[in-house]
Amino acid sequence: QVQLVESGGGLVQPGGSLRLSCAASGVIFSIYTMNWYRQAPGKQRELVARITSSSNTNYADSVKGRFTISRDNAKNTVYLQMNSLKAEDTAVYYCNIGGPRSDYWGQGTQVTVSS
């Protein structure tokens, strides 16, 4: 079965950086577009970044220039490098295959940006 396991979240001060990882198993990782979503308290889940099988990337306007998505197909892992973090980036971050209606989600990792 497909498993997605996120790691790397935590508490960071504004302006700081974190790198999230998502390890995938049970899937031919290299052929899939991988997505990072986030959900802040009281808000809808939103797409943060995606990377296609050919490593084309897209970002939400709110994170462009600050976040970078990448993938390592040899390790079945997708990353989200987050720099210049802001309080409004506080959310649970989820790894996903297949988009918002998919069944394939990780358990989420909490990112809290606070002084």
C-alpha positions, 0 to 999 in steps of 0.5 A, a space after each residue: 500500500 502507498 505510504 507517505 511519511 513526513 518529517 522535519 517540522 518544528 518550531 522556528 523563529 520568523 526569518 528562519 528555515 526548515 526543510 521538510 522531507 516526505 518518504 514514499 513507499 508502495 508506489 513507483 515514485 519517479 512517475 508521479 507528481 508530488 505535492 506539498 499542501 498545508 492547513 492552518 487552523 480555521 483555514 482550508 487546506 491549500 497547495 504550497 508546491 508541486 513537482 512533476 516527474 520531470 522536475 517542473 515546479 509550481 508554487 503558491 504565490 505566497 511562498 514563491 522565492 522563499 520555498 523550494 521543492 525538490 525530489 530524489 527519485 533514488 531515495 523516493 523522497 520529496 523535500 520542501 526547503 522553507 526559508 524566510 519563514 513568516 508567522 503566516 506559514 504556521 500550519 500542518 504540512 502534508 505530502 500528497 500524491 494525486 491532488 486534493 481528492 486523492 486518498 494518498 496523504 501523509 500524516 502531516 508535520 507541524 510547522 510553527 513560526 513564532 518568536 
